Amino acid sequence: MKEIEDLERVLDTMIEDYRKLKKENRELWSKIKQLNERILSLEKEKEQLEKTLEYHKRSLNTLVEKIQRFLSFAADQEMVQDEEESEH
């Protein structure tokens, strides 16, 4: 009889361990799912930030080009005015 009781205890322990491991497994898979969703969210956010950065970079480049053209035009105008003044 003692062997049967020992066997029952071992089986009960194994069943309880299995339940605990199954619960832990579910929790870990849930965490993995959450982390994967977070990764996807961060990747989308990164992509959006990269697009925004590229947009601002193009805008700044356009602005710099306009400023350079303006300065070039202003310098040309000064040269014309200097020539006109020296002719008078």
N, CA, C and O atoms as a printed pandas DataFrame, in Angstrom:
     atom_number atom_name residue_name chain_id  residue_number  x_coord  y_coord  z_coord
0              1         N          MET        A               1    0.803   -1.201    0.000
1              2        CA          MET        A               1    0.000    0.000    0.000
2              3         C          MET        A               1    0.846    1.266    0.000
3              4         O          MET        A               1    0.493    2.262   -0.632
4              5         N          LYS        A               2    1.946    1.216    0.704
5              6        CA          LYS        A               2    2.811    2.385    0.793
6              7         C          LYS        A               2    3.325    2.780   -0.584
7              8         O          LYS        A               2    3.422    3.970   -0.886
8              9         N          GLU        A               3    3.650    1.816   -1.411
9             10        CA          GLU        A               3    4.143    2.128   -2.755
10            11         C          GLU        A               3    3.081    2.849   -3.578
11            12         O          GLU        A               3    3.384    3.773   -4.332
12            13         N          ILE        A               4    1.851    2.419   -3.424
13            14        CA          ILE        A               4    0.756    3.050   -4.171
14            15         C          ILE        A               4    0.568    4.497   -3.693
15            16         O          ILE        A               4    0.379    5.402   -4.505
16            17         N          GLU        A               5    0.618    4.705   -2.399
17            18        CA          GLU        A               5    0.491    6.058   -1.859
18            19         C          GLU        A               5    1.646    6.940   -2.328
19            20         O          GLU        A               5    1.450    8.104   -2.676
20            21         N          ASP        A               6    2.856    6.369   -2.332
21            22        CA          ASP        A               6    4.015    7.107   -2.823
22            23         C          ASP        A               6    3.839    7.467   -4.295
23            24         O          ASP        A               6    4.130    8.586   -4.719
24            25         N          LEU        A               7    3.362    6.506   -5.052
25            26        CA          LEU        A               7    3.126    6.736   -6.473
26            27         C          LEU        A               7    2.065    7.823   -6.687
27            28         O          LEU        A               7    2.200    8.669   -7.571
28            29         N          GLU        A               8    1.019    7.790   -5.874
29            30        CA          GLU        A               8   -0.035    8.812   -5.969
30            31         C          GLU        A               8    0.525   10.203   -5.656
31            32         O          GLU        A               8    0.193   11.182   -6.325
32            33         N          ARG        A               9    1.379   10.276   -4.632
33            34        CA          ARG        A               9    1.993   11.563   -4.283
34            35         C          ARG        A               9    2.883   12.059   -5.426
35            36         O          ARG        A               9    2.862   13.240   -5.773
36            37         N          VAL        A              10    3.648   11.159   -5.995
37            38        CA          VAL        A              10    4.519   11.537   -7.113
38            39         C          VAL        A              10    3.662   12.021   -8.279
39            40         O          VAL        A              10    3.977   13.039   -8.896
40            41         N          LEU        A              11    2.593   11.311   -8.585
41            42        CA          LEU        A              11    1.699   11.715   -9.678
42            43         C          LEU        A              11    1.031   13.053   -9.380
43            44         O          LEU        A              11    0.933   13.913  -10.256
44            45         N          ASP        A              12    0.574   13.225   -8.143
45            46        CA          ASP        A              12   -0.037   14.502   -7.743
46            47         C          ASP        A              12    0.966   15.648   -7.902
47            48         O          ASP        A              12    0.626   16.724   -8.394
48            49         N          THR        A              13    2.192   15.398   -7.481
49            50        CA          THR        A              13    3.244   16.400   -7.617
50            51         C          THR        A              13    3.507   16.706   -9.083
51            52         O          THR        A              13    3.657   17.868   -9.460
52            53         N          MET        A              14    3.562   15.684   -9.899
53            54        CA          MET        A              14    3.784   15.876  -11.337
54            55         C          MET        A              14    2.638   16.660  -11.975
55            56         O          MET        A              14    2.864   17.540  -12.806
56            57         N          ILE        A              15    1.421   16.336  -11.583
57            58        CA          ILE        A              15    0.243   17.040  -12.123
58            59         C          ILE        A              15    0.279   18.509  -11.690
59            60         O          ILE        A              15    0.030   19.405  -12.497
60            61         N          GLU        A              16    0.582   18.743  -10.440
61            62        CA          GLU        A              16    0.661   20.130   -9.946
62            63         C          GLU        A              16    1.779   20.890  -10.646
63            64         O          GLU        A              16    1.589   22.043  -11.030
64            65         N          ASP        A              17    2.930   20.271  -10.817
65            66        CA          ASP        A              17    4.039   20.899  -11.542
66            67         C          ASP        A              17    3.634   21.205  -12.985
67            68         O          ASP        A              17    3.960   22.264  -13.521
68            69         N          TYR        A              18    2.928   20.276  -13.594
69            70        CA          TYR        A              18    2.472   20.474  -14.972
70            71         C          TYR        A              18    1.535   21.686  -15.036
71            72         O          TYR        A              18    1.658   22.517  -15.936
72            73         N          ARG        A              19    0.629   21.784  -14.115
73            74        CA          ARG        A              19   -0.312   22.924  -14.090
74            75         C          ARG        A              19    0.439   24.252  -13.933
75            76         O          ARG        A              19    0.151   25.243  -14.604
76            77         N          LYS        A              20    1.411   24.226  -13.021
77            78        CA          LYS        A              20    2.201   25.446  -12.802
78            79         C          LYS        A              20    2.982   25.816  -14.063
79            80         O          LYS        A              20    3.016   26.978  -14.466
80            81         N          LEU        A              21    3.598   24.825  -14.671
81            82        CA          LEU        A              21    4.365   25.086  -15.892
82            83         C          LEU        A              21    3.462   25.547  -17.036
83            84         O          LEU        A              21    3.832   26.423  -17.817
84            85         N          LYS        A              22    2.296   24.957  -17.121
85            86        CA          LYS        A              22    1.344   25.360  -18.166
86            87         C          LYS        A              22    0.913   26.818  -17.961
87            88         O          LYS        A              22    0.836   27.593  -18.915
88            89         N          LYS        A              23    0.638   27.176  -16.709
89            90        CA          LYS        A              23    0.267   28.566  -16.403
90            91         C          LYS        A              23    1.426   29.512  -16.718
91            92         O          LYS        A              23    1.234   30.565  -17.325
92            93         N          GLU        A              24    2.619   29.125  -16.300
93            94        CA          GLU        A              24    3.798   29.945  -16.574
94            95         C          GLU        A              24    4.017   30.088  -18.083
95            96         O          GLU        A              24    4.361   31.165  -18.569
96            97         N          ASN        A              25    3.818   29.017  -18.798
97            98        CA          ASN        A              25    3.958   29.037  -20.245
98            99         C          ASN        A              25    2.972   30.020  -20.888
99           100         O          ASN        A              25    3.337   30.798  -21.770
100          101         N          ARG        A              26    1.720   29.969  -20.430
101          102        CA          ARG        A              26    0.710   30.911  -20.950
102          103         C          ARG        A              26    1.107   32.354  -20.667
103          104         O          ARG        A              26    0.962   33.224  -21.526
104          105         N          GLU        A              27    1.607   32.604  -19.465
105          106        CA          GLU        A              27    2.030   33.954  -19.096
106          107         C          GLU        A              27    3.202   34.416  -19.955
107          108         O          GLU        A              27    3.243   35.559  -20.411
108          109         N          LEU        A              28    4.145   33.516  -20.165
109          110        CA          LEU        A              28    5.302   33.881  -20.987
110          111         C          LEU        A              28    4.885   34.151  -22.428
111          112         O          LEU        A              28    5.376   35.097  -23.044
112          113         N          TRP        A              29    3.993   33.341  -22.970
113          114        CA          TRP        A              29    3.524   33.590  -24.337
114          115         C          TRP        A              29    2.760   34.904  -24.429
115          116         O          TRP        A              29    2.839   35.615  -25.431
116          117         N          SER        A              30    2.028   35.210  -23.383
117          118        CA          SER        A              30    1.319   36.484  -23.349
118          119         C          SER        A              30    2.313   37.647  -23.358
119          120         O          SER        A              30    2.118   38.631  -24.072
120          121         N          LYS        A              31    3.374   37.527  -22.564
121          122        CA          LYS        A              31    4.407   38.565  -22.549
122          123         C          LYS        A              31    5.091   38.677  -23.904
123          124         O          LYS        A              31    5.369   39.779  -24.377
124          125         N          ILE        A              32    5.361   37.541  -24.525
125          126        CA          ILE        A              32    5.984   37.556  -25.860
126          127         C          ILE        A              32    5.079   38.277  -26.847
127          128         O          ILE        A              32    5.546   39.085  -27.650
128          129         N          LYS        A              33    3.790   37.987  -26.788
129          130        CA          LYS        A              33    2.828   38.652  -27.675
130          131         C          LYS        A              33    2.830   40.162  -27.435
131          132         O          LYS        A              33    2.847   40.944  -28.385
132          133         N          GLN        A              34    2.813   40.566  -26.173
133          134        CA          GLN        A              34    2.837   41.990  -25.841
134          135         C          GLN        A              34    4.111   42.651  -26.357
135          136         O          GLN        A              34    4.077   43.750  -26.909
136          137         N          LEU        A              35    5.233   41.964  -26.168
137          138        CA          LEU        A              35    6.506   42.521  -26.625
138          139         C          LEU        A              35    6.554   42.624  -28.145
139          140         O          LEU        A              35    7.068   43.602  -28.687
140          141         N          ASN        A              36    6.026   41.632  -28.824
141          142        CA          ASN        A              36    5.975   41.684  -30.289
142          143         C          ASN        A              36    5.105   42.842  -30.765
143          144         O          ASN        A              36    5.450   43.530  -31.725
144          145         N          GLU        A              37    3.979   43.054  -30.092
145          146        CA          GLU        A              37    3.114   44.177  -30.441
146          147         C          GLU        A              37    3.836   45.500  -30.187
147          148         O          GLU        A              37    3.714   46.443  -30.969
148          149         N          ARG        A              38    4.573   45.560  -29.113
149          150        CA          ARG        A              38    5.338   46.780  -28.792
150          151         C          ARG        A              38    6.414   47.018  -29.842
151          152         O          ARG        A              38    6.641   48.152  -30.264
152          153         N          ILE        A              39    7.078   45.936  -30.263
153          154        CA          ILE        A              39    8.098   46.050  -31.310
154          155         C          ILE        A              39    7.469   46.590  -32.590
155          156         O          ILE        A              39    8.018   47.496  -33.217
156          157         N          LEU        A              40    6.327   46.042  -32.979
157          158        CA          LEU        A              40    5.656   46.520  -34.192
158          159         C          LEU        A              40    5.272   47.988  -34.060
159          160         O          LEU        A              40    5.425   48.769  -34.999
160          161         N          SER        A              41    4.776   48.350  -32.892
161          162        CA          SER        A              41    4.397   49.742  -32.650
162          163         C          SER        A              41    5.613   50.661  -32.754
163          164         O          SER        A              41    5.542   51.726  -33.366
164          165         N          LEU        A              42    6.730   50.243  -32.153
165          166        CA          LEU        A              42    7.951   51.057  -32.212
166          167         C          LEU        A              42    8.508   51.130  -33.633
167          168         O          LEU        A              42    9.042   52.164  -34.034
168          169         N          GLU        A              43    8.389   50.057  -34.390
169          170        CA          GLU        A              43    8.851   50.086  -35.778
170          171         C          GLU        A              43    8.024   51.066  -36.604
171          172         O          GLU        A              43    8.563   51.800  -37.432
172          173         N          LYS        A              44    6.706   51.072  -36.372
173          174        CA          LYS        A              44    5.848   52.032  -37.078
174          175         C          LYS        A              44    6.195   53.461  -36.674
175          176         O          LYS        A              44    6.264   54.357  -37.515
176          177         N          GLU        A              45    6.409   53.661  -35.382
177          178        CA          GLU        A              45    6.776   54.994  -34.890
178          179         C          GLU        A              45    8.109   55.433  -35.491
179          180         O          GLU        A              45    8.262   56.583  -35.901
180          181         N          LYS        A              46    9.063   54.521  -35.542
181          182        CA          LYS        A              46   10.373   54.825  -36.128
182          183         C          LYS        A              46   10.226   55.197  -37.598
183          184         O          LYS        A              46   10.831   56.160  -38.069
184          185         N          GLU        A              47    9.419   54.428  -38.315
185          186        CA          GLU        A              47    9.200   54.714  -39.735
186          187         C          GLU        A              47    8.584   56.096  -39.922
187          188         O          GLU        A              47    8.985   56.848  -40.810
188          189         N          GLN        A              48    7.607   56.423  -39.079
189          190        CA          GLN        A              48    6.973   57.737  -39.168
190          191         C          GLN        A              48    7.972   58.847  -38.841
191          192         O          GLN        A              48    7.986   59.885  -39.502
192          193         N          LEU        A              49    8.801   58.631  -37.829
193          194        CA          LEU        A              49    9.816   59.629  -37.479
194          195         C          LEU        A              49   10.836   59.806  -38.603
195          196         O          LEU        A              49   11.285   60.921  -38.870
196          197         N          GLU        A              50   11.199   58.707  -39.258
197          198        CA          GLU        A              50   12.131   58.800  -40.379
198          199         C          GLU        A              50   11.513   59.595  -41.528
199          200         O          GLU        A              50   12.191   60.399  -42.167
200          201         N          LYS        A              51   10.221   59.367  -41.788
201          202        CA          LYS        A              51    9.536   60.125  -42.838
202          203         C          LYS        A              51    9.481   61.605  -42.480
203          204         O          LYS        A              51    9.717   62.469  -43.324
204          205         N          THR        A              52    9.166   61.887  -41.211
205          206        CA          THR        A              52    9.103   63.276  -40.758
206          207         C          THR        A              52   10.477   63.927  -40.872
207          208         O          THR        A              52   10.592   65.065  -41.325
208          209         N          LEU        A              53   11.503   63.216  -40.467
209          210        CA          LEU        A              53   12.871   63.726  -40.556
210          211         C          LEU        A              53   13.241   64.012  -42.012
211          212         O          LEU        A              53   13.817   65.059  -42.308
212          213         N          GLU        A              54   12.920   63.102  -42.911
213          214        CA          GLU        A              54   13.224   63.296  -44.330
214          215         C          GLU        A              54   12.463   64.509  -44.878
215          216         O          GLU        A              54   13.016   65.289  -45.654
216          217         N          TYR        A              55   11.202   64.669  -44.476
217          218        CA          TYR        A              55   10.413   65.819  -44.911
218          219         C          TYR        A              55   11.062   67.123  -44.440
219          220         O          TYR        A              55   11.211   68.067  -45.216
220          221         N          HIS        A              56   11.445   67.165  -43.163
221          222        CA          HIS        A              56   12.074   68.378  -42.628
222          223         C          HIS        A              56   13.437   68.630  -43.285
223          224         O          HIS        A              56   13.814   69.776  -43.531
224          225         N          LYS        A              57   14.152   67.572  -43.559
225          226        CA          LYS        A              57   15.448   67.713  -44.231
226          227         C          LYS        A              57   15.264   68.334  -45.617
227          228         O          LYS        A              57   15.999   69.245  -45.998
228          229         N          ARG        A              58   14.273   67.831  -46.368
229          230        CA          ARG        A              58   14.011   68.412  -47.697
230          231         C          ARG        A              58   13.574   69.865  -47.574
231          232         O          ARG        A              58   13.987   70.712  -48.365
232          233         N          SER        A              59   12.738   70.152  -46.581
233          234        CA          SER        A              59   12.275   71.531  -46.369
234          235         C          SER        A              59   13.446   72.451  -46.055
235          236         O          SER        A              59   13.538   73.554  -46.593
236          237         N          LEU        A              60   14.345   71.993  -45.178
237          238        CA          LEU        A              60   15.510   72.808  -44.835
238          239         C          LEU        A              60   16.426   73.000  -46.046
239          240         O          LEU        A              60   16.950   74.093  -46.258
240          241         N          ASN        A              61   16.620   71.957  -46.832
241          242        CA          ASN        A              61   17.443   72.082  -48.041
242          243         C          ASN        A              61   16.840   73.095  -49.005
243          244         O          ASN        A              61   17.556   73.905  -49.593
244          245         N          THR        A              62   15.523   73.045  -49.164
245          246        CA          THR        A              62   14.846   74.006  -50.036
246          247         C          THR        A              62   15.026   75.421  -49.510
247          248         O          THR        A              62   15.291   76.349  -50.273
248          249         N          LEU        A              63   14.879   75.578  -48.197
249          250        CA          LEU        A              63   15.046   76.894  -47.591
250          251         C          LEU        A              63   16.475   77.401  -47.769
251          252         O          LEU        A              63   16.678   78.575  -48.078
252          253         N          VAL        A              64   17.454   76.542  -47.582
253          254        CA          VAL        A              64   18.858   76.939  -47.763
254          255         C          VAL        A              64   19.099   77.357  -49.213
255          256         O          VAL        A              64   19.778   78.352  -49.467
256          257         N          GLU        A              65   18.552   76.608  -50.153
257          258        CA          GLU        A              65   18.711   76.972  -51.569
258          259         C          GLU        A              65   18.097   78.336  -51.853
259          260         O          GLU        A              65   18.684   79.147  -52.569
260          261         N          LYS        A              66   16.918   78.593  -51.295
261          262        CA          LYS        A              66   16.265   79.891  -51.512
262          263         C          LYS        A              66   17.094   81.023  -50.897
263          264         O          LYS        A              66   17.243   82.089  -51.493
264          265         N          ILE        A              67   17.624   80.779  -49.712
265          266        CA          ILE        A              67   18.456   81.799  -49.067
266          267         C          ILE        A              67   19.715   82.053  -49.896
267          268         O          ILE        A              67   20.127   83.200  -50.069
268          269         N          GLN        A              68   20.323   80.982  -50.405
269          270        CA          GLN        A              68   21.525   81.145  -51.229
270          271         C          GLN        A              68   21.211   81.931  -52.504
271          272         O          GLN        A              68   21.985   82.797  -52.911
272          273         N          ARG        A              69   20.071   81.624  -53.129
273          274        CA          ARG        A              69   19.686   82.383  -54.333
274          275         C          ARG        A              69   19.433   83.841  -53.990
275          276         O          ARG        A              69   19.822   84.741  -54.735
276          277         N          PHE        A              70   18.768   84.072  -52.838
277          278        CA          PHE        A              70   18.503   85.438  -52.420
278          279         C          PHE        A              70   19.811   86.186  -52.172
279          280         O          PHE        A              70   19.971   87.326  -52.607
280          281         N          LEU        A              71   20.738   85.544  -51.476
281          282        CA          LEU        A              71   22.020   86.195  -51.195
282          283         C          LEU        A              71   22.794   86.456  -52.482
283          284         O          LEU        A              71   23.437   87.495  -52.630
284          285         N          SER        A              72   22.728   85.509  -53.407
285          286        CA          SER        A              72   23.398   85.692  -54.691
286          287         C          SER        A              72   22.759   86.857  -55.449
287          288         O          SER        A              72   23.454   87.695  -56.023
288          289         N          PHE        A              73   21.429   86.895  -55.441
289          290        CA          PHE        A              73   20.715   87.989  -56.095
290          291         C          PHE        A              73   21.054   89.316  -55.430
291          292         O          PHE        A              73   21.291   90.316  -56.109
292          293         N          ALA        A              74   21.077   89.323  -54.100
293          294        CA          ALA        A              74   21.387   90.558  -53.361
294          295         C          ALA        A              74   22.813   91.018  -53.673
295          296         O          ALA        A              74   23.070   92.211  -53.832
296          297         N          ALA        A              75   23.732   90.056  -53.759
297          298        CA          ALA        A              75   25.120   90.416  -54.075
298          299         C          ALA        A              75   25.205   90.976  -55.484
299          300         O          ALA        A              75   25.926   91.946  -55.716
300          301         N          ASP        A              76   24.481   90.384  -56.433
301          302        CA          ASP        A              76   24.464   90.902  -57.801
302          303         C          ASP        A              76   23.878   92.307  -57.840
303          304         O          ASP        A              76   24.375   93.169  -58.565
304          305         N          GLN        A              77   22.833   92.539  -57.070
305          306        CA          GLN        A              77   22.207   93.859  -57.017
306          307         C          GLN        A              77   23.185   94.889  -56.458
307          308         O          GLN        A              77   23.243   96.015  -56.952
308          309         N          GLU        A              78   23.946   94.518  -55.443
309          310        CA          GLU        A              78   24.925   95.438  -54.864
310          311         C          GLU        A              78   25.997   95.787  -55.887
311          312         O          GLU        A              78   26.450   96.929  -55.964
312          313         N          MET        A              79   26.397   94.794  -56.671
313          314        CA          MET        A              79   27.409   95.036  -57.698
314          315         C          MET        A              79   26.865   96.006  -58.746
315          316         O          MET        A              79   27.583   96.897  -59.199
316          317         N          VAL        A              80   25.600   95.836  -59.133
317          318        CA          VAL        A              80   24.991   96.741  -60.118
318          319         C          VAL        A              80   24.904   98.141  -59.526
319          320         O          VAL        A              80   25.208   99.120  -60.208
320          321         N          GLN        A              81   24.496   98.246  -58.278
321          322        CA          GLN        A              81   24.396   99.565  -57.647
322          323         C          GLN        A              81   25.766  100.204  -57.532
323          324         O          GLN        A              81   25.908  101.407  -57.750
324          325         N          ASP        A              82   26.790   99.405  -57.188
325          326        CA          ASP        A              82   28.144   99.945  -57.095
326          327         C          ASP        A              82   28.605  100.460  -58.460
327          328         O          ASP        A              82   29.249  101.506  -58.542
328          329         N          GLU        A              83   28.283   99.738  -59.518
329          330        CA          GLU        A              83   28.663  100.158  -60.862
330          331         C          GLU        A              83   27.945  101.456  -61.250
331          332         O          GLU        A              83   28.534  102.372  -61.823
332          333         N          GLU        A              84   26.651  101.498  -60.914
333          334        CA          GLU        A              84   25.873  102.691  -61.223
334          335         C          GLU        A              84   26.405  103.897  -60.462
335          336         O          GLU        A              84   26.474  104.995  -61.015
336          337         N          GLU        A              85   26.775  103.711  -59.221
337          338        CA          GLU        A              85   27.296  104.807  -58.417
338          339         C          GLU        A              85   28.651  105.263  -58.937
339          340         O          GLU        A              85   28.952  106.457  -58.932
340          341         N          SER        A              86   29.466  104.319  -59.385
341          342        CA          SER        A              86   30.785  104.698  -59.876
342          343         C          SER        A              86   30.684  105.408  -61.247
343          344         O          SER        A              86   31.583  106.163  -61.617
344          345         N          GLU        A              87   29.612  105.171  -61.982
345          346        CA          GLU        A              87   29.402  105.846  -63.275
346          347         C          GLU        A              87   28.946  107.284  -63.056
347          348         O          GLU        A              87   29.138  108.124  -63.935
348          349         N          HIS        A              88   28.369  107.580  -61.947
349          350        CA          HIS        A              88   27.857  108.941  -61.696
350          351         C          HIS        A              88   28.879  109.823  -61.174
351          352         O          HIS        A              88   28.608  110.995  -60.913
